[in-house]
Structures are given as structure tokens and as C-alpha cells.
Amino acid sequence: MIKCAVIGAGRYGTNIIHAFRQLEQQGIAKLVSICDTNFDVLNSQCKKYNVKGYLDYKEMFEKEKIDAVAIATPDHLHRDIAVYALNSGKHILVEKPMDVTVEGCLEMIKAAEKNNVLIQVDFHKRYDPYHQQLCKDVRSGKFGTIEYGYVHMEDRIEVPAVWFSSWAQFSSPVWFLGVHFIDLVRWCLQSNGKYVFATGSRMKLTKMGIDTYDSISAKVVFENGVSVTFDTCWILPEKFEAIVNQSIRFVGTEGIIECDTQDRGTRLCSTKNGMETYNLGFILETQDRYGNTVYKGYGIESIADFVYNIQHLKNGGSFENLKKYAISAFAEDGLEATRIATAIHRSLDTKEIVHI
């Protein structure tokens, strides 16, 4: 049984806890402990899930026997925790982005290689079955040679203004949202970024005292010649019908594919909430025949995949096979996504084309 811990037990850390606890019920993993610097959050989660809690991750590593740890802290805090965990011999799952600097990613990769442990980045867009089919069709040549593509990913303003108001100024729409689709496009095209040009706007959030970009538009040209535009923002109105508005499309010499992953076809309206749309493919809460709560969807599958990969390695499997056959995003994928994202931000600063 793989002994797991979670660092960062807030909004997304809760999803990780759910995934690990379900694997515990299957006899595959055990959630040993959780860590969060917010005492109230930690205390609440420990009581809810009946698990040990720590305010200091270093103390947790000293006192608990842990094989693997998931890191769900704010973006800019990944590096030090990840490097410490890797140097402590732990496999890590790190929420996207892997780090907000190329140097941080390289330091993490060096620590993983030194200690022969796994880095996996939770780019869960790869696990959406619609995206998997899109990727399969693009790679098969169904649309001929891809010439260009377009992505948009947008959040309601409550995300930076309410959910993550304490650290949104250290992030941006590209770091928080765009890297998801940067990775997905890289994965589909099997090509790294070559150069970028980006523009951005700072208006609404700065007036609210949150010093970050409202929106960023970036044109990324990949090494295979494909040009993809990434439009990201996190200032959609509070009354927009979904937390996330998102889509991806590619145009090739022999066809086109478009995937709207916000409007999945079910719309509803209630007096309480107004207009809404569901994305039940991400996380769906159900019950089994014994009345136990069960979480399904690609937001859970991507986390469980981390444990299955560790299980594969512990059973004598090779990392080469994982890289060849798994859909997982590993350290090199996280690094390349960060290379593109940092180049986008350099372009914003310099107002020039930036080569990656």
C-alpha cells in the first residue's frame, strides 16, 4: 500500500484527499496525513476526514512514513516544498504549474533524478475523454497537417477576488489557467514552443487592490510551425453560468475540430442560482450500493493516475514505459509548459517577440 500525504488542504487539496481516500478503500493507497499552514483549514479537514494534520511539512516528513506527496499550495510556493520532498525520497504530484520559473523546474528535476523518484504534474485536461479523442484524431492525421489553433480559458472573477485573493497577485490568468491548455496543445501536437508574442490588460483587478493581469492574449508558434492563440482571463461576471468558460479548436489542411468544454449540453435555471451549466465530466459525486460517497471524473482520475504510476514502478515497471504509454504529464512536460508561460510573461514586459 502506497502511503500518501497532501500539502495544501484547501479547495483543490480536498479533491486530492477524496482521490486518495477512494484508493484507500481499494487497498491501493493510504492517506497518512495532511498539511496546511492555515490552522482553521487544517483542523476542519482533519476532523472531517479523521486524519493526522501538520502545520509544518518538514515536521510531517520527520514523523510520518510517506511514499508520495501531493502539493496543492499556491503556484509560487511549489518549488521549495517540492525540492524538499524530492530530497526526502518522496514521489510528488504537483498541481500545475510545476513552478513559475524555469530554474525552479530544473532544480526539481535535478532532485528527482538524484533521488530516483517521480515528478508528476496534474495537468488534468489530458484526462478529459473529449480531449483524448481530439488528441488521437490530431495525431492520426485525420485533419491533415494542422495549420493553426485557438484556445480560450476564462474564470469568473470570484476566483481571484474571493477564492484566492490572498495570493492572486503572485499569479496570472496564464499561470492559473493557461498552462492547462498550453500543456494540452503541446501534448496533442507533440511539439514544444518556439517563440511567443503576448499582450495583456490590467484594469478591473488592480482597482480592487489585486495587482495582476485581468486578461492575457498570447500567440505561440510551436517548433512544428503550428500557430496557436491562447486567450485567458479571470474577470468574467459573477453571474456567468459557469465557473470556467473554455474551448479548444484546431484547423488543418483536411479538416477542423472544435471542443467546447464549458457547454456540455445541459443547461439549467433556478430561482436560487440563475443560469448554470454542468461539467460533470470533471468531478461527479455519486454513491455506491453501500451508501458510500464516490467521486468520479477526470479531475479524480488524474490524481489516481499518480498512485497507479508509483504502483507500476514499485512492481518493477520502468519509467520509460510510463513515458511511452501513460497519458500522464511528467517533469519534462511541466518544464516545457513553464518555458512557454515564462516567455509569455517576458513578452508582456518587453512588448516584443520572445524566443523560447
Residue, then its C-alpha position, 0 to 999 in steps of 0.5 A: m500500500i502506497k502511503c500518501a500525504v497532501i500539502g495544501a488542504g484547501r479547495y483543490g487539496t480536498n479533491i486530492i484527499h477524496a482521490f486518495r481516500q477512494l484508493e484507500q478503500q481499494g487497498i491501493a493507497k493510504l492517506v497518512s496525513i495532511c498539511d496546511t499552514n492555515f490552522d482553521v483549514l487544517n483542523s476542519q479537514c482533519k476532523k472531517y476526514n479523521v486524519k493526522g494534520y501538520l502545520d509544518y511539512k518538514e515536521m510531517f516528513e520527520k514523523e510520518k512514513i510517506d511514499a508520495v506527496a501531493i502539493a496543492t499550495p499556491d503556484h509560487l510556493h511549489r518549488d521549495i516544498a517540492v525540492y524538499a520532498l524530492n530530497s526526502g525520497k518522496h514521489i510528488l504530484v504537483e498541481k500545475p504549474m510545476d513552478v513559475t520559473v524555469e530554474g525552479c523546474l530544473e532544480m526539481i528535476k535535478a532532485a528527482e533524478k538524484n533521488n530516483v523518484l517521480i515528478q508528476v504534474d496534474f495537468h488534468k485536461r489530458y484526462d478529459p475523454y473529449h480531449q483524448q479523442l481530439c488528441k488521437d484524431v490530431r495525431s492520426g492525421k485525420f485533419g491533415t497537417i494542422e495549420y493553426g489553433y485557438v484556445h480560450m480559458e476564462d474564470r469568473i472573477e470570484v476566483p481571484a477576488v474571493w477564492f484566492s485573493s490572498w495570493a492572486q497577485f503572485s499569479s496570472p490568468v496564464w499561470f492559473l489557467g493557461v498552462h492547462f491548455i498550453d500543456l494540452v496543445r503541446w501534448c496533442l501536437q507533440s511539439n514544444g514552443k518556439y517563440v511567443f508574442a503576448t499582450g495583456s490588460r490590467m484594469k478591473l483587478t488592480k482597482m480592487g487592490i489585486d495587482t495582476y493581469d485581468s486578461i492575457s492574449a498570447k500567440v505561440v508558434f510551436e517548433n512544428g510551425v503550428s500557430v496557436t492563440f491562447d486567450t485567458c482571463w479571470i474577470l468574467p461576471e459573477k453571474f456567468e453560468a459557469i465557473v470556467n468558460q473554455s474551448i479548444r479548436f484546431v484547423g488543418t489542411e483536411g479538416i477542423i475540430e472544435c471542443d467546447t468544454q464549458d457547454r456540455g449540453t445541459r443547461l439549467c435555471s433556478t430561482k436560487n442560482g440563475m443560469e448554470t451549466y454542468n461539467l460533470g465530466f470533471i468531478l461527479e459525486t455519486q454513491d455506491r450500493y453501500g451508501n458510500t460517497v464516490y467521486k468520479g471524473y477526470g479531475i479524480e482520475s488524474i490524481a489516481d493516475f499518480v498512485y497507479n504510476i508509483q504502483h507500476l514502478k514499485n512492481g518493477g515497471s520502468f519509467e520509460n514505459l510510463k513515458k511511452y504509454a501513460i497519458s500522464a504529464f511528467a517533469e519534462d512536460g511541466l518544464e516545457a509548459t513553464r518555458i512557454a508561460t515564462a516567455i509569455h510573461r517576458s513578452l508582456d514586459t518587453k512588448e516584443i517577440v520572445h524566443i523560447 
